[in-house]
Amino acid sequence: MDSEDRVPQDIIAIFHASFHPTKGSIIDWSLKASEDLDLSHVEFSCLPSGLHLIERDVVYFTKDDHQGVCVFRRRQTSEHGHRGFRLSSLGILLAKSPRPRPWKHVAALKVLVNTIYSALEDRDALEPLDEDWDPARAFFEERKIRRPDLGGMGSWQGWSAELEGVHSDASPTVHLPHLLRILGPSSLTLYKHILGRRRVLIITLPPVEAACILCQVAADTCYQEQVSEQPSGDSQDECDDPTPRPLKGRSSAGVKVLGMVTLNDLDKLDFESKTGRGWIACTTDSIFLDKPSYYDLLIDLRSATPNTRPNFHVSKPVEQPNGRSPSHRLSSVRFTWSDVRLWTELDRLLQLDSEDSLDSCCDPSLHSGKGHHSHGSSWTDVWRVYEDVCVMCAGLWMGAWRNTSGALYSGASRRSENGGSIRLEGEDDLSLRTRSTPHIRNIGLGIEGRPPGNTLPSGLGVRTPRAIRRASTMTSWTWAGGKNSDNRDSQPRATTEDAPTPSSGMFIPGQRNNVPEPTAREGAAAIARRERQVLTTLALLDAFHANTSAILLRLAALLEMRKAQQQSPRRADADNSPSSVAGTQTVLFTPKDVMSFELGPFSGLDARFVEWLGEEYGGGMRVLVKRGWKDLVGLILGLG
């Protein structure tokens, strides 16, 4: 039987959590593969605050090192003490594996919940009897763990194998385009925190499934680099190659996805923070706003509307004069100008599969009671206009400073006529094929690695790459110079006839219910739409992967340069050579070094990002970025 059609056998426990009017959240039934498994406190993650306001939901969570998922239901009752509703969740825990996939069980788990509760409704009962759990017992026996290796179900073999199957729509990763459209350029701030293995918390309103999915999607943007033994390619096989050897991180696993957390998980957050692996979680408890010491980045989805972005906040330490004041405070943060290059490329890829409406399950504004307004056009959104202005200004800024930064690779040439362009060159085509080693183009020629080929895969219509090339809504100003700008004016522009058919939204397990059976024509359109979304997701992941590879290669080159300076007797006393502080070797980077990463030398976030990379990939060395006024003035005057 094909692996796509096999029932996954990786469950170690199934349980039922409910809210008791006097005892609170409890586990009233469970079945475990081993009696040594502890299920205590898992009920709090399955019944988070605010879930009583909705009828149904899907919640992803973790218990120790096990990932899990539960299906929530709210049932009406007239019983005394229940305030008109019974709240309960049926959940499962999965065995530990390199790549647990709880979403593969969601569809079957929803059917199981409906079966159990329908039997109770048929006999007008609310408390299940022992025989009512027989379907759950059968579910557990069919899917419980039988082999330590899980039959290969817990391994990861690349994004193509992950997303190209017939059940690819069940994977949260295919909603990466939705994440980028919702967060906009600020999604690159999230990307930097994930790559730097920081602590990220998403605060949301019920339903929470969308926030749980966003956690998984955000972690997947850097997953390929973080789990690979050779993050930046196989250049180490070529001994005579001047390219620096790839760096290996301290952690061999990706950023940990904790899913839903509550105030009961403060000890868990503290423990996970000490591992250095980094984590991302979501919560409905607003009191976390008063506890910024537990995380590094906070994303507030509650503030999202159809015309505004979610708010981003970073946690910053503050002095405690009396020892009792808060040790950290929240500070608003947005994207930096250095993010424009990567965002321009990502947005160009998004336009190849543009949809007029976001998926309702991935749009937090649709669950916050803030609906669309008739006058809510893009020009009435102050923040989006501000984003456009920033993109335009960043193009001018990048054009002014680009000539002063060093090439990422030896021999990397730059075309002077494109010095002020913020639109990346390259054919607008995508490919489903993946590679074990990324091909990274030169600066100015695009950042996503792709194999040769000038045609789109079959199934995407008759549109040619040139016909679907059009300007991004977020980067409407394109500053081009030289003959390329003349050539670009002569190229045909896309019309509404060339655009993809508007979509009513992609499917997420557990979000939509009682969907009518599609007709043959609707089914074919849905398949084509899903293929386009998978194609776009693979291209976006490829872009993130190539950008990460370029950054790590540059970091490796700088560290090798500093080591050479330390070994050289003439330059042993150089200001930037490594020094030993408290037993840890410290390497100083200048603002010019930060610019060589294609980052902003005046951005505090970019400076911290480089230091985070040094902490993870420095091999025991500590990286510090010099940002004194002398360093910045020297950079402006060309003395850096």
ABEGO torsion letter per residue (X at the ends): XBAAABBBBABABBBBBBBBAAAEBBBABBBBABAABBABGAAAAABBBGAAABABBBBBBBBEABBBBBBBBBBBBABBGAGGBBBBBBBBBBBBBABBBAAAAAAAAAAAAAAAAAAAAAAGBABBBAAAAAAAAAAAAAABBABAAGGGAABBAEAAAAAABAAAAABAAAAAAAAAAAAEAAAAAAAAAAAAGBBBBBBBBOBAAAAAAAAAAAAAAAAAAAABABAAEAAAABAABABBBBBBBABABBBBBAEBBBAAAAAAAAAAAAAGAEBBBBBABAAAAABAAABABBBBAAABBAABBBBBBBBBBBBBAAGABBABBBBBBBBBAAAAAAAAAAAAAAAAABBABBBAAABAAAAAGBBBBAABBAAABAAAAAAAAAAAAAAAAAAAAAAABBBABBGBBBBAAAAABABBBEBBBBBABBBABBBBBBBGAEABBBBBEABBBBGAEABBAAAABBBBAABABBBBBEAAAAAAAABBBBBAAABBBBBAEBBBBGABBGBBBBBAAAAAAAAAAAAAAAAAAAAAAAAAAAAAAAAAAAAAAAAAAAAAAAABAAAAABAABBBBBGGBBBBBBBAAAAAAAGBBAABAAAAAAAAAAAAAAAGGBBBBBBABAAAAAAAAAGAX
